[in-house]
Amino acid sequence: MSRVHRVLFLAAILTADCGSSRLLLPPDPPMETDTQAIPLPKARDPKLVLEILDKSFDYQIKQTLDLPRIARKTVGKPYEALNVDAFDEVPNSTWFTHRNGKVPMPLDAIRRGPSRMGCPDTSGAWTVVKGKSAGVTPGFTIVDAKGQRYLIKFDSPDYPELASGTEAVASRLCYAAGYNVPEYSVSYLRPDRLALSPQATITMETGDKRAPVSKRQMTGADLAALLKKANPTGQPRVRVGASRFLDGIDVGPWPYLGVRMDDANDAYPHEHRRELRGLYIISSWLNHADMKEENTLDMYDPEKRYLTHYLIDFGASMGSSSTTPSTPRRGQANSFDPKHSFVRLITLGLYVYGYEKAPLTLRYSSVGYLENDLFKPNRWKPMYPMPAFENLTKRDAFWGTNIVTSFTDEQIEAAVTTGEFSDPQAAAYLARFLKERRDRIGRYWFARVNTLDRFEMLDGSTFRFTDLAVSRGYADARGTRYGVEALAPAGTTLRKDTQDETTVRLDPVWNTHPHVVLSLVPQRQRYKARPVLVYLKPQPDGWRVIGVRRTD
Amino acid sequence: MKRLSGWNTRLMWLSLILTVWPSTLSLAHESTESDSSRAVPRRRIVAHRSTGEEIAAFPGMLAYLPIHGAFLAFEYGVSAIWEDRIFDRYKAWLTTADGRVGVRPLANSTSGAGILFFHRDMMLKGDARLLARWGGWPRQDYLFTLAWPDGRLVPGSLTFSGQYRNRPKELFYGIGPSTLKSSANDFLQEDILIQFIYRQRSSRVVAVGVDANYHSVDIRSGRNPALPNTDHLFTEKTLTGLGNRGDFVEGAAFLRVQFLDHPGYPTRGNLSFFRLGYNRSVDDDAFSNLRLTVISEQFLELFYDRVVSLRLGTDWTVPVGDSGVPFYGLASIGGEELLRGFPRGRFRDRGVVFATATYKFPIWRVLNGFIFYERGRPFHHPRDFSFRDWKGSLGGGLRVWDQNGPVFEVLVAHSPEQLRLIFNFNTGF
């Protein structure tokens, strides 16, 4: 390393933690509200190729030349997420709402998902207002008897139930995890009850490369052709995937990097948002690899005048790749993975990745290709690089793992029922896949982070915490002890002990301090974690938890 | 005022940037939008690091800026191809609306740059192509083909082609395996070739065919001032074919056998080609000969799309009776197909034998890498066959392919004589 590099490196380390070393002070970052009225933002329309190249090369080089970032990673102090409160938690926002991760959702709520209107009303006619024959999946937009607008997508005739079932299940689980998603459901179309709106338009492939698609008025023949494509055997009742149009004005996808400059509520760069970093864990669970900007959406509420941020299109997740089953590669490598290509190039192809060796076995075509043998929770990759995922820290991973492992077997099974798979064995196979994957995530990440959470006062003087690894079955309670150290604000030790219980009796004499800090760390075999600091403040009626700081 | 020295100027700019830049950052973080008509919330972006860290990041940012600029240009170029379909638009612009008539540019290191004109479904539903290529000026190559694919005119496929070729700097190194690179001399070769080919597929695997050709060759002094001319070094007696204009008619039969799993990226199977032709000179019988070509390539998947292929071949020209074989009609190795580390026509004789081992491996979905090693030797007679004096060449490259085969390839080939860079933009968009 040259002298200049050494100086820069030291400077970066010295400046790495400026203004954030308040170890013994309760953390209290001011949180930005994101529901202030803003003008209607301009619609975004990012280009996929630019996004892939930018995130695969340009952004990677920028990160490599970011000396403070490298210095921080080297010393184990990466940039932590910005939008966390005094409890190291993400407040509810237009991005995320705490659901199953905080309070277990009833099975009915899991099944219902974000649904307010449910499936399209099948009691009356569906009026087709827009057709789409171009693209991967043919489909159309309908207005049902209740006046609700839905996007109808057909399953591939070769893989019936795959896309519609996958989308219904994955979107339910993502919603229960806390994200905003549209209402996806499995529905049944009756071709004889379709009506064509006189104003209906259709987007067609022209075959002319100068203008590959064209839009024109839709005719009965177009509708018949679409139906023939999707329902070649002419069934009187056709299974489809239906997604209700979101309320508000569509202003395009949200960017993965930085903020949306025309949204004054957007204060936290997206790559530093906890819920987007932690989404890595949820996406890895659902194998939701198709994480391109196009699969996100900002909706503007014209009355309240702010944006709500959605994740959309779950057809390519779990065992599905929309119209075909997934492949062993999905989740193992980016669609264009310079690192993997480079490794193959310099080894002249002698290095073979696991996904290249894996056979593409399909047990049930309705749920697609499901495998967990290759799945490593920290090695999972989306199809396209996502900066927030690359910034994942252990704290973010804990946050995401807490959500994923909060799903019980019954909740997963309830979500799977919404896929309406005709073969119960296939549904059971999908549920087993999700449970096994959840447990792999739990076992991996809970072995690397401090697993204590749910800090609360049982009464005025008894403090309790929960060891998520133990309570969710990823560690043995009998082999676990807890190191507890009480610290005064000045850093002096008030008490230090190792115990089996998950409660701590707070000494009344500590009331003389403005606050005390409990440093808690689980102790297990082959497990090492850094303490979590819980800030407690004496109140007239007893102690109160005023903050949490994780040091992983 | 005294002018600042170069270093002082640079230091002044650096200090100015270091002073102003952090403050612009904080301004960006705290800037407020103003709108007199509607109350707009205060714009605030929470910074993920301190001003100190921003300053520490500045050198890296400076280093990144030119890279970023280059990437931006690259990204927008790729985006223009993939998203805005500029090549498709370009192709469409060069093609009539019904897609029947159009022109395309061509480029490769073998023949230089050129242009292809096509007119589909014209005479008796035949497809016409006119190809003109120019390279290493004034080398010229004009090819006209009129083809009727399977069943359009006759049960099989029928192709008529006419070609004019003018290569004023063809190299001749002598005959046999022991010629030296330093013995190179040059000649001009002008060819007119008229050809009829009929091919009948008996199955997806086997195709047989016949072809009838008229070939006129004229040899004159080469145009390379740096090399001696062939006709100055040799005479008609010492080099068969020199000084004579040759006119030939040829009749040949061929067989093509193809057992390949994927024609674009074969991993298993075999591709073999046999051709036997009788070549008779028109004016007299001095250069009549039989020509036999046999090439067979076997593909073997080692593991997970890593493929080894072994290609063996021979090309023999056997004179009939007392005839000789003109030097320009001899079999040769070197060039873009065989022994790529040597220039075209580097080794000539009545017969050549060659073998190529290629290992190819996937890099990305439509990109594979390959390395090859090839050996070959010219022979005067089969009884001369020996394992001495075989010439070797090795190299490797990258190939972009689609389901029909390679679209673009670039390779480097090395031989004891030289290192060659070869590229081939096969489909010309």
Interface residues (C-beta under 8 A of the other chain):
Chain A: L8 A11 A12 T15 A16 C18 G19 S20 E32 Q36 A37 I38 P39 K47 L48 V49 L50 L53 D54 F57 D58 I61 K62 L65 D66 L67 P68 R69 A71 Y79 L82 N83 D208 K209 R210 P212 V259 A264 N265 D266 A267 Y268 P269 H272 F336 S341 R344 L345 L348 G349 L350 V352 E356 K357
Chain B: E33 D35 R38 A39 V40 P41 R42 R43 R44 I45 V46 H48 R49 S50 G52 E53 I55 A56 A57 P59 G60 M61 A63 Y64 I67 H68 F71 L72 F74 E75 Y76 V78 S79 W82 E83 R85 D88 R89 K91 A92 W93 A97 F303 Y304 D305 R306 Y359 K360 F361 P362 I363 W364 L367 G369 I371
